[in-house]
C-alpha cells in the first residue's frame, strides 16, 4: 500500500469573498495559489476541472496549470477533467504537450465527458452525438498521446495520415487518465485503451464502486494488458474540529447543490442527508484523523493507487480551501500512510 499517490482537485468554483462573490479573475489567481501550496505541502498531484458556466471560473485548465508550473517544482499538474467530447484531440494534445515541456514532464490530462453540457452548444456540437463524439475522440487521443505519427479516420473530424503533432514529447507518452462516472461500458473502454481509470465518486458508499474496479482489472487481464492504476476523486474538507469542518463545507456545498439542483430537479440538501453522506457516503469532511481514516478505508476497500480530494465546494472561501489543503498535505496524508502501513507490518512475538 506504500505506493499510493495523493492529490487535490478543484473546479475553480466562484467563492465567497469579503464583499460578495469573488471575481472570475481573482478565482483564477487563487487557484494558482492553491496549486503552489499543494506543491509546498508535498502532495503528488493538483487537478483542475474545465467548465463553461458563470459559477466556475476555469474554462482553460492547461493555461492555469501552466502558470502553476512556473511556481512549482515537483507536483503533477492535471486536468480533472478535460471535456474531450467538445474539444479537438489534436489541440488537447498540443496544449498538454506544451504544459509538459513547461513543467519538465509534470503534465497529466484526465479525459472525460464532463458533468455539464454547456460546452456542446458553445462549440457547435450536437448533444445527440454525445456517445460518438467521446468514443471517436478518445480513440484518436489514445494514439496521439505516444507522440508518434498518427494515421486515423473517423466521422467527427478530418482524417490524419502519418501526421506528427507538436511540440514533441520529451519524456515519453503523455500521462493520461480517463475519468469514469461508473458505467460498465466506460470502464471496459478505458481498459481497452490501456489507460488508468479515475473514478468520480461524489455520492453513496465507495464500496458500491468495487464491482467497477473488479471489471476494469478483469478487462485488462483478458486483453493481456498490464495492471494499471485506479484512482478516486471525491469531495471533502479538513478543519481543526468536526463542527468547523461540517459548518464550513455545508455552507458552500449546499449552495452549489441548490443552484445545480434547480436546473436538474433535485430537492434541497438537508442536514440529515449531509451528515449521512459524511458518515456513510463519499464526503470526506472532518478533522485530519477522521478524513485520514475514511480515505484509508476507501483505499483498502477499492484497492486504489491514487486518491484526489476535491477541496472546492461551491462558495467555500479561498482561505478555507487553503487551510484544508495544508491540513491534507501535512496531517491527513502522513496519517493515511501510517494506517495503511500498520496492516502490512508483521507482528513480532
Buried (B, 14 or more C-beta within 10 A) or exposed (E): BEEBBBBBBBBBBBBBBEEEBBEBEBBBBBBBBBBBBBBBBEBBBBBBBBBBBEBBBBBBBBEBBBBBBEEBEEBBBBBBBBBBBBBBBBEBBBBBBBBBBBBEEBBBBBBBBBBBBBBBEEEEBEEEBBEEBBBBBBBBBBBBBEBEEBEBEBEBBEEBEEEEBEEEBEEEEBBBBBBBBBEEEBBBBBBBBEBBBBBBBBEEBBEBBEEBBEBBBEBBEEEEBEEBBBBBBBBBBBBEEBEBBBEBBBBBBBBBBBEBBEEEEEEEBEEEBBBEBBEEBBBBBBBBBBBBBBBBBBBEBBEBBBBBBBBBBBBBBBEBBBBBBBBBBBBBBBBBBEBBEEEEEEEEE
